Amino acid sequence: MCSLLYAVNGLQARTFGVWTLLSSVIRCLCAIDIRNRTLYHITLFTFFLALAHFLSEVFIYHTAALTIGVMAPLMVASFSILGMLIGLQYLEVEALSHNKKKN
């Protein structure tokens, strides 16, 4: 697989930086309030977006090679999705038991 090197302009770099900052803020807020289902789903969606982005850069656009610099975010996103999907089951069970206690 050949790795193409494209020039990144300032706008692209700042956009990616803002996206990274926004993702980290969302993920920190979810860690603080893990029982907030809406925030949990938004956080899970950020990991799906990151995974889709890096996979598309490698396999569709061929702008990145499967090096450690690309493999690391792919693994973080994949394991985070897996962990959050497992955690989502506990979140749903907790919500159901909380509703039973109310009634």
C-alpha positions in Angstrom: 0.0 0.0 0.0 1.4 3.3 -0.9 1.3 6.3 1.4 0.5 9.5 -0.3 1.6 12.7 1.3 -0.8 15.6 1.0 -0.2 19.1 2.1 -2.4 20.2 5.0 -3.2 23.9 5.1 -3.8 25.9 8.2 -7.6 25.7 8.0 -7.5 21.9 7.9 -5.1 21.7 10.8 -7.2 24.0 12.9 -10.5 22.2 12.0 -8.9 18.9 13.1 -7.6 20.5 16.3 -11.1 21.9 17.1 -12.6 18.5 16.4 -10.1 16.8 18.7 -10.8 19.4 21.5 -14.6 19.0 21.1 -14.3 15.2 21.2 -12.2 15.3 24.4 -14.6 17.7 26.1 -17.5 15.5 25.3 -15.7 12.4 26.5 -14.6 14.1 29.8 -18.2 15.3 30.4 -19.4 11.7 29.9 -16.8 10.4 32.3 -18.1 12.9 34.9 -21.8 12.1 34.3 -21.6 8.5 33.1 -25.3 7.9 33.8 -26.5 10.6 31.4 -27.8 8.4 28.6 -27.9 11.2 26.0 -24.3 12.2 26.7 -23.3 8.5 26.7 -24.8 8.1 23.2 -23.1 11.2 21.9 -19.8 10.1 23.3 -20.2 6.7 21.7 -21.0 8.4 18.4 -17.7 10.4 18.6 -15.8 7.1 18.7 -17.7 5.8 15.7 -16.9 9.0 13.8 -13.2 8.7 14.7 -13.1 5.1 13.6 -14.9 5.8 10.3 -12.6 8.8 9.6 -9.4 6.9 10.1 -10.7 3.8 8.2 -11.8 5.9 5.3 -8.4 7.7 5.2 -6.6 4.3 5.0 -8.9 2.2 2.8 -11.0 4.7 0.7 -8.9 7.8 0.2 -5.5 6.1 0.6 -4.1 9.3 2.3 -2.7 7.3 5.3 -0.8 4.1 5.6 -1.4 1.5 8.4 1.4 2.7 10.5 1.5 3.0 14.3 0.3 6.6 14.0 -2.9 5.4 12.4 -3.2 2.1 14.1 -3.2 3.7 17.6 -6.4 5.8 17.0 -8.0 2.9 15.3 -7.4 0.6 18.3 -8.5 3.3 20.8 -11.7 3.9 18.9 -12.4 0.2 18.4 -11.8 -0.7 22.1 -13.7 2.3 23.3 -16.7 1.4 21.2 -16.6 -2.2 22.5 -16.3 -1.0 26.1 -19.0 1.6 25.7 -21.4 -0.9 24.1 -20.9 -3.3 27.0 -21.4 -0.4 29.4 -24.5 0.6 27.6 -26.1 -2.7 28.6 -25.5 -1.9 32.3 -26.8 1.6 31.8 -30.0 0.3 30.3 -30.4 -2.3 33.1 -29.8 0.4 35.7 -32.4 2.7 34.1 -34.9 -0.2 34.2 -34.3 -1.0 37.8 -34.5 2.7 38.7 -37.9 2.9 37.1 -39.1 -0.1 39.0 -38.1 1.4 42.3 -40.0 4.6 41.4 -43.2 2.6 40.8 
